[in-house]
Each structure stands twice: as structure tokens, then as C-alpha cells.
Amino acid sequence: MADVRSLAEVRPLREPGKRMRSRLLDAAVELFKAKGAGGVAVAEIAEAAGAYPSQVTYYFRTKEALFVEAACREVLYVARQAEAAAAGARNGHDYNRRLVETVIGSPGLALFVEALSLTRRRQDLAPLIERTFERLHAEGDRAYGEVRRCRGWDMGEDAATVARRFWTLALGVALREGATEATVEEAIEEMVALLHHKPHPDPSQPGAA
């Protein structure tokens, strides 16, 4: 009975904590989208969430850790939005275009690119990035595999490879877009073309055609 009672007492305490954590993430991500990681102060995040600055450090330790977690959450949201947008695609090319149009230019992807750069200096935050990549690849593998089976599409590559290449290209194109004067429309067309261009097998490798 003591164990049951202690669990009942702990749950109500954990739930408000989860809600506050979520509120801080929600407030932070909107500020980060508008100003970037360097342009936002902990006090601003706390004020926007109706919290105290000490609560930011309590739940996330540092602003950088909060930023990386917010960016990882946002890019996973973007992935789900892309999956939903592509669900009604007529063919494989249309499927790719819908994915690309949802992902490229999205604030969530831009935040994740910035988080990758920040993590190079903060290796203690790398495990969260690694877990996010694992989820992106796994969800992409599942979604692409399911739609391919349902529609009978034969794309010539396994779904896991396609999912990994998609996110590798998306991040590269987003990084280039942010560092140059390329428009979102140009970036979308570039990525669609890259996805359409399948890599040829290396004739020097065993099993190559």
C-alpha cells in the first residue's frame, strides 16, 4: 500500500512540471524562430511562458540546451507535417515534391540547422541531436515504406536509404539557402532535382551493374 500511495502522490507533482516544461518550450521556440538562439534572453523566454528565469534553468540547465531541445522538437513536427502533406500524392515525384515544399523554408528546419552548428561547440548536447536523427530516419523509413506498399510504387531503393538521403539533402540545401541569396523556391527546385537524380552504382564495387 505504501508503494501505491507514494506513486499517487508523485503523479500530480510530475504533471504540472511537464506542463511548465511544455510551456517553456512553446514560448522559446516562437522567440527563437523570430530572433535566433543568440537574440533571445532567458528572461524573455520566462516572461513569455509566464514563468521565472530560474524555472528555465531548473528544467533545461542552460539556454543552449533549451534551444537544441526546442529545435529537435520542431524538426520532428515538420517531418509529421510533411508526411501528412504527401499522403495524397499521385505518384513518387509528386510525393517528393510535397515533402520538399513542406520542409524546405520551414522555420523548424532552419532552427535544426542552427542547433547542429551550436552542438559542434557543445558536445554534451549531441545525444539529443543523435536521437532526433534516429527518429527522423525511422519515421521517414516507415512513412515511405507504407505509402510505397499501398500504392505499389517500385522506386528501386529501400525506404531507409531514401529517408536518410532526404534529410541529408534537406539539411544541406537549407544550409546553403541560409548562407546565400537563394530563394526558398530555388532551394525547393534544387532539392526536387537532387531527389530525382538517383546516384549511379560505382562500377568498381562488387555487385554493381
Backbone as a ProteinNet text record, in pm:
[ID]
protein_1_A
[PRIMARY]
MADVRSLAEVRPLREPGKRMRSRLLDAAVELFKAKGAGGVAVAEIAEAAGAYPSQVTYYFRTKEALFVEAACREVLYVARQAEAAAAGARNGHDYNRRLVETVIGSPGLALFVEALSLTRRRQDLAPLIERTFERLHAEGDRAYGEVRRCRGWDMGEDAATVARRFWTLALGVALREGATEATVEEAIEEMVALLHHKPHPDPSQPGAA
[TERTIARY]
81.9	0	85.3	198.4	285.5	335.2	372.1	421	313.3	190.4	80.1	51.5	52.2	23.1	131.2	257	365	357	317.6	301.7	188.4	80.3	-34.2	3.4	92.6	134.6	231.1	314.2	415.5	354.6	255.3	199.4	146.5	67	18.7	131.5	245.1	358	427.9	437.7	506.3	428	295.3	214.6	228.9	219.2	243	383	481.2	617.1	624.8	555.3	552.9	486	379.9	309.9	398.3	470.2	558.6	671.3	724.7	831.4	781.1	659	599.4	573.6	528.2	504.5	633.5	739.9	869.7	918.3	900.6	940.1	856.5	724.7	636.8	675.3	700.3	736	872.7	966.2	1102.7	1108.8	1036.7	1050.8	1001.2	895.5	847.1	948.7	1011.3	1115.2	1238.1	1277.2	1394.2	1369.6	1248.5	1216	1229.8	1190.6	1192.6	1332	1413.5	1539.8	1663	1645.6	1761.3	1805	1892.5	1934.7	2005	2090.7	2169.1	2090.7	1972.5	1897.2	1791.7	1787.7	1683.8	1747.5	1695.4	1744.7	1654.8	1712.1	1636.1	1517.6	1538	1429.2	1312.5	1341.5	1234	1152.1	1222	1153.5	1063.2	1116.9	1040	916.3	933.6	819.9	712.5	754.4	658.3	582.7	647	583.3	509.1	515.8	454.5	527.3	660.7	743.2	852.6	936.8	1052.3	1178	1279.1	1403.1	1465.5	1449.8	1505.4	1439.9	1315.1	1247.9	1305.9	1354.6	1421.3	1545.4	1625.6	1748.1	1716.8	1608.7	1570.6	1537.8	1459.6	1414.7	1513.9	1595.6	1682.2	1830.3	1864.6	2002.1	2056.4	2055.3	2108.7	2014.9	2030.5	1951.3	1985.9	2113.3	2155.9	2089.1	2078.7	2012.6	1864.3	1801.3	1661.3	1647.6	1739.3	1732.6	1742.3	1838.3	1856.3	1733.3	1679	1560.1	1441.2	1425.7	1316.3	1333.7	1456.6	1482.7	1456.8	1495.9	1472.1	1322.9	1249.6	1104.9	1040.9	1086.6	1027.4	1052.9	1173.8	1201.1	1121.6	1092.4	1005.9	862.5	816.4	685.1	681.6	788.1	795.5	787	855.3	852.2	710.8	636.7	498.3	409.6	430.8	354.3	382.2	507.4	544.5	479.6	479.4	416.3	267.5	200.3	57.9	34	120.1	104.4	124	211	242.6	150	62	-20.5	-106.3	-153	-241.3	-170.6	-38.7	37.5	-5.8	-3.6	-46.7	61.3	187.2	298.3	421.7	530.6	651.7	707.8	703.3	754.9	671.1	539.8	450.8	472.4	496.6	523.7	647.8	755.5	879.2	857.6	786.9	766.4	687.8	585.5	507.4	592	675.4	765.8	858.5	920.1	1018	953.2	837.2	770.9	732.1	705.8	671.7	795.5	904.3	1024.2	1113.8	1146.6	1240.6	1176.6	1248.5	1198	1120.5	1097.6	1023.2	1111.7	1056.7	1135.3	1191.1	1116.6	1163.3	1292	1304.5	1428.3	1543.4	1514.9	1619.3	1670.5	1579.3	1622.1	1711.1	1675.3	1753.5	1892.6	1905	2037	2121.2	2059.2	2131.1	2170.3	2083.5	2115	2233.1	2242.6	2356.5	2487.1	2484.7	2604.3	2642.7	2542.6	2567.6	2625.3	2575	2616.4	2762.2	2816.1	2959.5	3043.9	2994.9	3066.7	3022.4	2906.4	2850.9	2822.5	2925.8	2911.6	2824.6	2802.7	2712.8	2568.9	2537.9	2403	2388.3	2497.3	2494.8	2399.6	2384.3	2292.4	2149.3	2101.6	1966.3	1957.4	2059.4	2065.1	2066.6	2145.9	2155.9	2022.1	1953.4	1821.4	1721	1732.1	1640.9	1664.6	1789.7	1819.6	1765.1	1780.9	1728.3	1577.7	1506.9	1361.3	1323.1	1394.2	1366.5	1382.3	1491.8	1516.4	1415	1385.1	1290.6	1149.9	1106.4	973.3	965.4	1073.5	1076.3	1075	1149.6	1152.9	1012.7	947.3	812.7	712.9	710.8	612.1	630.9	755.2	781.6	754.1	792.8	767	618.5	540.6	395.3	329.6	362.7	297.6	340.5	464	511.2	438.7	417.9	345.8	199.2	136.8	-5.3	-28.6	63.5	44.3	108	189	255.7	369	429	538.8	666.3	739.8	870.3	976.1	1040.9	1135.9	1280.4	1301.9	1435.6	1531.7	1493.7	1580.4	1500.4	1568.9	1496.1	1457.3	1348.6	1291.8	1387.8	1466.7	1558.9	1664	1714.3	1814	1754	1631.8	1564.3	1542.3	1499.3	1473.9	1601.3	1710.4	1837.3	1885	1873.4	1918.3	1832.3	1702	1613.2	1659.8	1683.1	1719.4	1859.8	1950.4	2084.5	2078	2001.7	1985.8	1912.7	1808	1729.5	1815.9	1898.5	1984.2	2089.7	2145.7	2245.3	2186	2069.2	2003.1	1962.3	1912.1	1872.3	1992.7	2105.1	2227.3	2273.7	2269.6	2310.1	2214	2084.2	1985.4	2010	2040.2	2061.5	2189.3	2287.8	2418.2	2433.5	2335.6	2342.6	2215	2204.9	2085.1	1980.8	1994.1	1897.8	1760.6	1656.7	1520.4	1471.5	1362.8	1303.8	1261.3	1204.7	1159.9	1276.4	1389.1	1509.2	1560.2	1556.3	1601.4	1511.7	1381.5	1287.2	1317.3	1334.3	1361.4	1493.6	1592.5	1721.9	1707.5	1633.5	1620.9	1536.6	1430.1	1348.6	1435	1521	1609.2	1709.1	1762.2	1857.4	1791.8	1668.7	1598.3	1565.7	1534.9	1501.8	1624.6	1742.4	1867	1917.6	1901.2	1945.4	2094.4	2168.7	2311.8	2335.5	2432.7	2464.5	2559	2547.9	2638.8	2781.8	2874.1	3016.3	3056.6	3098.8	3131.2	3247	3326.3	3439.3	3398.3	3271.7	3226.7	3164.5	3181.7	3119.3	2968.6	2911.1	2765.9	2712	2797.8	2749.3	2712.3	2608.3	2563.3	2659.4
-121.5	0	126.4	120	237.9	275.5	171.7	199.2	262.5	209.4	264	407.6	434.1	568.9	666.9	625.7	715.1	748.9	652.8	679.6	779.1	762.8	853.4	994.9	1006.9	1139	1203.5	1123.2	1176.2	1222.8	1149.6	1181.6	1325.2	1374	1512.1	1614	1581.6	1673	1672.5	1556.7	1546.9	1616.4	1605.6	1659.8	1810.9	1890	2034.8	2063.3	1983	2001	1979.7	1879.4	1853.1	1968.1	2021.4	2132.5	2257	2284.6	2400.9	2383.1	2263.8	2236	2261.3	2214.1	2233	2380.5	2454.4	2597.3	2671.6	2635	2698.2	2667.9	2543.7	2507.2	2583.2	2591.2	2660.9	2808.6	2871.5	3013.3	3034.3	2946.3	2961.3	2945.5	2849.5	2822.3	2940	3008.5	3123.8	3237.4	3257.2	3359.6	3322.5	3196.5	3151.7	3164	3134.9	3148.6	3294.1	3385.5	3527.7	3588.2	3541.2	3610.1	3521.5	3389.9	3301.4	3279.5	3182	3146.3	3261.4	3333.5	3438.7	3563.7	3580	3702.6	3696.4	3585.3	3566	3547.6	3618.4	3605.8	3511.8	3449.5	3359.2	3432.1	3557.6	3634.7	3653.3	3669.8	3683	3555	3443.1	3313.3	3294.1	3322.7	3306.1	3395.4	3520.9	3614.6	3566.2	3519.4	3473.6	3350	3269.6	3147	3167.4	3288.4	3312.6	3239.7	3237.7	3163.4	3254.8	3197.6	3269.3	3222.6	3308.7	3265.9	3143	3132	3015.8	2885.7	2892.9	2772	2724.9	2817.6	2779.2	2697	2747.1	2674.3	2546.4	2544.7	2423.1	2309.6	2340.3	2235.4	2206.1	2305	2285.2	2312.1	2358.6	2390	2515.6	2519.7	2635.1	2673.1	2796.9	2840.7	2757.1	2719.9	2640.9	2504	2442.8	2312.5	2325.1	2433.3	2459.3	2479.8	2554.9	2580.7	2451.3	2366.8	2242	2152.3	2143.4	2059.7	2116.1	2248.8	2311	2287.4	2299.6	2279	2134.9	2040.2	1898.6	1869.2	1925.2	1903.8	1962.2	2080.8	2146.3	2070.1	2016.5	1946.2	1815.8	1755.5	1637.5	1675.2	1792.7	1842.5	1864.1	1922.2	1947	1815.1	1713.2	1582.1	1525.9	1541.9	1492.9	1571.9	1703.2	1785.9	1744.9	1714.5	1673.2	1540	1448.1	1317.6	1335	1422.2	1445.3	1511.6	1605.9	1676.5	1583.5	1483.3	1393.1	1272.6	1257.7	1136.8	1115.4	1223.4	1209.5	1220.4	1203.6	1218.8	1118.1	1163.7	1077.2	978	1017.3	932	967.9	898.9	920.5	1060.4	1116.5	1252.4	1353.9	1338.6	1427.7	1411.7	1289.8	1262.5	1339.9	1329.7	1400.6	1551.1	1604.1	1749	1798	1726.6	1768.6	1766.7	1664.1	1659.8	1780.5	1805.5	1913.5	2049.2	2073	2202.1	2228.3	2122	2138.8	2163.5	2096.9	2100.3	2219.8	2240.7	2347	2483.6	2568.7	2701.3	2707.2	2591.4	2591.5	2643.7	2723.7	2773	2658.9	2547.7	2435.1	2375.6	2364.6	2312.2	2409.5	2539.5	2640.2	2635.6	2616.5	2604.5	2483.9	2371.9	2249.7	2265.8	2335.2	2362.7	2443.8	2543.5	2625	2541	2449.5	2361.7	2270.1	2224.1	2140.1	2217.5	2343.3	2426.3	2449.8	2478.4	2502	2377.5	2261.1	2136	2102	2156	2133.9	2190.9	2295.6	2357.6	2301.9	2235.9	2182.3	2032.7	1952.6	1809.4	1740.1	1805.4	1746.6	1741.7	1821.8	1823.9	1729.6	1667.7	1581.4	1462.4	1397.9	1282.6	1315.2	1435.4	1473.2	1485.9	1542	1552.4	1413.7	1325	1189.1	1116.9	1131.4	1067.3	1125.5	1255.2	1317.5	1264.5	1250	1190.6	1048.3	972.6	834.9	834.8	927.3	933.9	981.8	1081.2	1129.9	1017.6	942.9	834.6	722.2	687.3	578.3	614.2	737.6	779.8	792.6	842.7	852.9	716.5	624.7	486.4	425.4	441.3	385.3	447.1	581.6	650.6	617.5	623.6	597.6	451.2	361.9	220.3	190.4	252.6	229.2	280.2	402.7	457.9	382.7	336.4	261.3	127.7	62.1	-66	-45.9	58.8	82.9	120.3	198.7	245	152	58	-31.7	34.3	137.9	207.4	126.2	111.3	44.8	150.9	199	308.7	261.6	130.1	77.3	88.2	152.5	165.8	132.2	87.3	59.2	190.3	185.4	306	373.5	294.9	352.9	439.4	393.8	471.7	601.4	593.8	713.1	814.7	766.8	857.2	927.7	854	915.1	1017.9	984	1077.4	1203.9	1186.4	1303.1	1404.5	1358.9	1453.8	1507.5	1428.4	1478.7	1591.4	1571.6	1674.9	1797.1	1774.3	1885.7	1977.1	1918.6	1999.7	2074	2006.8	2072.5	2187.6	2166.5	2272	2387.7	2356.3	2461	2543	2476.9	2547.1	2641.2	2591.5	2675.8	2792.7	2767.1	2873.6	2984	2943.1	3041.1	3119.6	3062.6	3127.5	3204	3194.6	3262.1	3342.5	3397.4	3475.5	3390.4	3259.6	3170.7	3187.2	3186.5	3196	3057.2	3054.7	2927.5	2848.6	2918	2849.6	2784.9	2855.2	2798.3	2677.7	2686.9	2576.2	2454.2	2477.9	2367.4	2297	2375.8	2316.6	2240.8	2295	2226.6	2091	2087.2	1961.5	1860.4	1907.4	1815.9	1751.5	1832	1779	1679.3	1708.8	1617.6	1485.6	1491.5	1368.5	1286.6	1356.2	1286.9	1219.1	1278.7	1222.5	1114.7	989.9	879.1	853.2	828.7	801.8	673.2	678.4	558.5	469.9	338.2	248.6	265.4	246.1	253.4	123.3	130	5.4	-71.1	-3.7	-74.8	-158.2	-136.7	-207.6	-341.4	-443.8	-574.4	-562.2	-626.2	-627.3	-509.7	-416.3	-301.9	-347.5	-284.2	-324.8	-278.5
0	0	0	70.7	77.2	-61.1	-142.5	-278	-363	-354.4	-433.3	-394.2	-264.9	-216.6	-260.9	-257.2	-296.9	-444.9	-529.6	-671.8	-695.8	-623.3	-637.2	-597.1	-501.4	-456.7	-555	-622.8	-712.7	-843.8	-896.8	-1028.4	-1039.4	-939.7	-950.7	-953.3	-889	-889.1	-1024.2	-1088.2	-1217	-1327.6	-1323	-1431.8	-1446.2	-1337.9	-1353.3	-1406.1	-1366	-1416.3	-1565.6	-1616.3	-1759.8	-1834.5	-1775.1	-1840	-1845.6	-1737.3	-1736.7	-1838.3	-1845.9	-1942.7	-2084.5	-2111.4	-2243.3	-2272	-2172	-2189.2	-2221.1	-2152.9	-2178.4	-2320	-2363.5	-2499.8	-2602.9	-2579.2	-2672.8	-2684.3	-2569.6	-2570.4	-2634.9	-2600.3	-2651.1	-2801.6	-2854.9	-2998.6	-3082	-3037	-3112	-3108.7	-2994.1	-2983.6	-3065.7	-3060.4	-3136.9	-3287.1	-3331.1	-3474.2	-3518.3	-3430.9	-3465.3	-3455.6	-3358.6	-3329.5	-3336.9	-3347	-3341.2	-3197.8	-3177.9	-3041.8	-2971.8	-3045.1	-2982.4	-2949.5	-3009.5	-2989.8	-2882.2	-2809.1	-2707.7	-2570.8	-2472.1	-2335.1	-2255.7	-2154.8	-2067.5	-2006	-1967.3	-1905	-2001.1	-2131.1	-2230.7	-2240.4	-2241.9	-2250.8	-2130	-2012.8	-1889.9	-1890.7	-1930.8	-1933.4	-2030.7	-2149.1	-2249.6	-2203.2	-2118.6	-2069.6	-1938.8	-1882.4	-1752.3	-1641.8	-1652.4	-1556.1	-1502.3	-1416.5	-1364.1	-1438.3	-1454.2	-1519	-1453.1	-1321.1	-1251.7	-1296.6	-1345.5	-1392.4	-1525.7	-1606.8	-1731.3	-1700.5	-1607.1	-1572.8	-1495.3	-1422.2	-1347.8	-1444.1	-1547.9	-1639.5	-1751.5	-1790	-1907.2	-1881.8	-1764.8	-1725.2	-1793.6	-1928.3	-1999.7	-2113.7	-2160	-2275.9	-2398.9	-2412.7	-2528	-2530.2	-2412.8	-2404.9	-2439.6	-2392.9	-2427.7	-2578	-2636.2	-2779.8	-2860.2	-2826.6	-2901.3	-2887.2	-2766.5	-2748.5	-2826.5	-2824.8	-2899.8	-3049.4	-3099	-3241.9	-3282.7	-3197.7	-3227.2	-3229.9	-3136.2	-3134.6	-3259.7	-3300.9	-3417	-3546	-3563.3	-3688.7	-3695.7	-3582	-3581.5	-3616.9	-3572.3	-3612.8	-3764.4	-3816.8	-3961.1	-4037.3	-3987.2	-4052.7	-4055.9	-3946.3	-3942.6	-4038.5	-4044.7	-4137.8	-4282	-4311.9	-4447.2	-4482.3	-4386.2	-4409.7	-4440.4	-4365.4	-4388.1	-4523.9	-4561.2	-4688.4	-4807.3	-4792	-4902.9	-4910.9	-4813.7	-4805.5	-4929.7	-4991.2	-5107.1	-5240.7	-5242.7	-5366.7	-5472.7	-5598.5	-5709.5	-5752.1	-5735.9	-5777.7	-5696.4	-5722.9	-5644.7	-5658.7	-5779.1	-5799.6	-5721.5	-5727.2	-5652.7	-5503.2	-5458.3	-5316.6	-5270.9	-5349.7	-5315	-5311.3	-5411.6	-5416.8	-5295.4	-5257.2	-5140.6	-5014.1	-4999.9	-4885.4	-4885.1	-5000.3	-5011.4	-4986.1	-5043.6	-5026.4	-4881.3	-4806.5	-4665	-4580.5	-4614.6	-4530	-4560.1	-4688.7	-4724	-4700	-4630.9	-4597.4	-4467.9	-4405.1	-4278.8	-4165.5	-4075.9	-3962.1	-3875.8	-3868	-3786.9	-3839.8	-3972.6	-4030.6	-4009.6	-4023.6	-4001.7	-3857.6	-3762.7	-3622.5	-3602.6	-3666.4	-3650.1	-3709.6	-3822	-3879.8	-3782.1	-3719.3	-3620.5	-3499.5	-3460	-3346.4	-3377.2	-3501.4	-3540.8	-3526.9	-3568.7	-3558.1	-3412.2	-3330.3	-3187.1	-3119.9	-3159.8	-3094.8	-3124	-3230.5	-3257	-3143.8	-3080.6	-2968	-2833.3	-2832	-2707.8	-2726.1	-2716.5	-2740.9	-2636.7	-2521.5	-2422	-2472	-2576.3	-2632.4	-2752.1	-2793.7	-2912.3	-2900.8	-2784.1	-2778	-2819.9	-2788.5	-2829.1	-2981	-3041.1	-3187.5	-3250.1	-3194.6	-3248	-3239.3	-3126.4	-3111.7	-3211	-3237.2	-3332.7	-3473.5	-3512.2	-3642.6	-3651.9	-3545.2	-3545.3	-3567.8	-3502.5	-3519.5	-3659	-3710.7	-3845.4	-3947.6	-3935.9	-4030.5	-4014.1	-3890.4	-3865.7	-3913.7	-3884.3	-3927.5	-4079.1	-4139.3	-4284.7	-4350.5	-4295.7	-4345.1	-4337.6	-4220.9	-4203	-4300.8	-4306.8	-4390	-4537.9	-4583.8	-4724.8	-4759.3	-4667.2	-4690.7	-4698.9	-4611.3	-4610.3	-4738.1	-4779.4	-4898.3	-5023.1	-5024.6	-5140.4	-5152.1	-5037.8	-5040.4	-5079.4	-5023.7	-5051.9	-5198.2	-5257.3	-5394.8	-5497.7	-5450.9	-5544.7	-5620.9	-5563.4	-5630	-5616	-5723	-5720.4	-5747.1	-5639.1	-5654.1	-5666.6	-5656.7	-5681	-5564.8	-5456.3	-5338.9	-5214.9	-5111.2	-4988	-4920.6	-4845.5	-4784.6	-4687.6	-4615	-4517.4	-4585.6	-4699.1	-4773.4	-4824.6	-4875.8	-4927.1	-4815.3	-4698.2	-4585.2	-4541.1	-4533	-4491.6	-4593.5	-4723.1	-4824.9	-4824.2	-4800	-4797.5	-4694.3	-4570.4	-4465.2	-4481.9	-4537.5	-4565.8	-4667.9	-4775.3	-4877	-4821.8	-4743.7	-4689.7	-4603.9	-4520.5	-4433.8	-4514.3	-4614.7	-4698.8	-4778.1	-4835.1	-4912.3	-4821.4	-4702.2	-4607.5	-4562.9	-4541.2	-4500.6	-4611.1	-4733.9	-4847.7	-4864.5	-4852.1	-4866.4	-4764.4	-4639.6	-4534.2	-4550.1	-4620.2	-4633.9	-4765	-4853.9	-4982.8	-5005.3	-5124.9	-5158.5	-5230.2	-5223.4	-5288.2	-5223.9	-5306.6	-5255.9	-5213.6	-5138.5	-5098.1	-5221.8	-5320.2	-5442.8	-5515	-5521.3	-5585.1	-5507.4	-5374.9	-5291.1	-5308.9	-5319.9	-5341.4	-5474	-5580.8	-5712.1	-5712.2	-5641.9	-5633.6	-5565.6	-5456.2	-5383.6	-5459.8	-5525.1	-5605.3	-5713.4	-5776.3	-5880.7	-5822.5	-5705	-5641.4	-5603.7	-5556.4	-5521.7	-5646.4	-5754.5	-5878.8	-5938.4	-5912.8	-5965.7	-5870.8	-5908.5	-5823.8	-5846.1	-5739.6	-5755.5	-5833.5	-5924.2	-6002.3	-5923.5	-5939.2	-5868.7	-5916	-5827.1	-5858.4	-5927.9	-6056.3	-6127.5	-6067.5	-5982.4	-5921.5	-5801.8	-5754.1	-5635.2	-5672.6	-5587.3	-5613.7	-5625.4	-5725.4	-5739.8	-5818	-5859.1	-5935.1	-6075.2	-6128.3	-6262.3	-6369.5
[MASK]
+++++++++++++++++++++++++++++++++++++++++++++++++++++++++++++++++++++++++++++++++++++++++++++++++++++++++++++++++++++++++++++++++++++++++++++++++++++++++++++++++++++++++++++++++++++++++++++++++++++++++++++++++

